[in-house]
Amino acid sequence: MNNLTRYYNQNRKTIWLVIVLVAFLLVVIQLFNNFYKRQNQVNNEQSNTQISQEKDYSNESQAMVQGSITSKDRQEEYGALLDEFLNYCVEGNPNGAYSLLSNNCKEKLYPSLQSFETNYYSTKFDSKKNYDFQLWSSVDNAHIYLVRIYDDMLSTGIASTQDYIQDYLSIVEEDNVYRLNISGYVITTDFSNRQRAGEADDIKVVVNSIDSYMDYEIYNITVQNYSENRILLSSDYSNEGIMVKDDKGNNFDINSIEINEEDLIVNAKQSKELNLRFLRSYSTATESDEIVFNNIVKNYDDFVNNRDEYKDTIQIKVDL
């Protein structure tokens, strides 16, 4: 201890000089880091502002399928939002891109920034990319853009747009601000204020909402079983046991790969929430008319003991 004290007394100035220098260097490094982050933010903001002010989006606003966006202000506003989101992704700023997603999109697909980075950003922007987009359809309040993401020519040395990643992005208004739905998610139809339900023999099916994607629909339902028996929503869900019908008379089957019999059992005096996926592509030309449960088994225990001859089933339809 005396040696340590003696060493300190003999080298006091040098020790404190080193401490001050180290502290000074740490402060300088922190200042540089903060400056760099701020500079990147300013550059991104300036880039996005420049895009919105200079780019003409009239060509991108002509729909490939149906409709168009005639308002110049809307063309620029929607186009600038898409550019802002895609530029954030291209420039390695997933946090900025994530902030532009709608609340519904976050809730249903990417509930955290980490999930967005892992399942969207990293799979589509794993290297330097370019992109383009074109309005796919614009009917009522559904504005859907087809986006193509392809390798950057300067970084790969290959000039080609033949190989690309495709996505559908939709513009939605949320709290008077435009936000994005991505990954083919278009819109959610909520029936909380106008209940859609069907009922028979102490069994009630309520459709709470429908999530519409470009390639499929998800029906979020609640089944209420007031009976004394366990029930099964369909004895043959792979063959029109559960289906959706549109207003043109077309039938759409449930995606039976994602469910099993256990999923469709509802215990006596209980309710159960289910998310059922149907292979119905998003369309502006037709609307879903009803969901039909063709052969609900009223007594699952009897059914298990005699599947081939069991006949005690009912049908429930829910008008949409």
Disulfide bonds with the S-S distance in Angstrom:
none
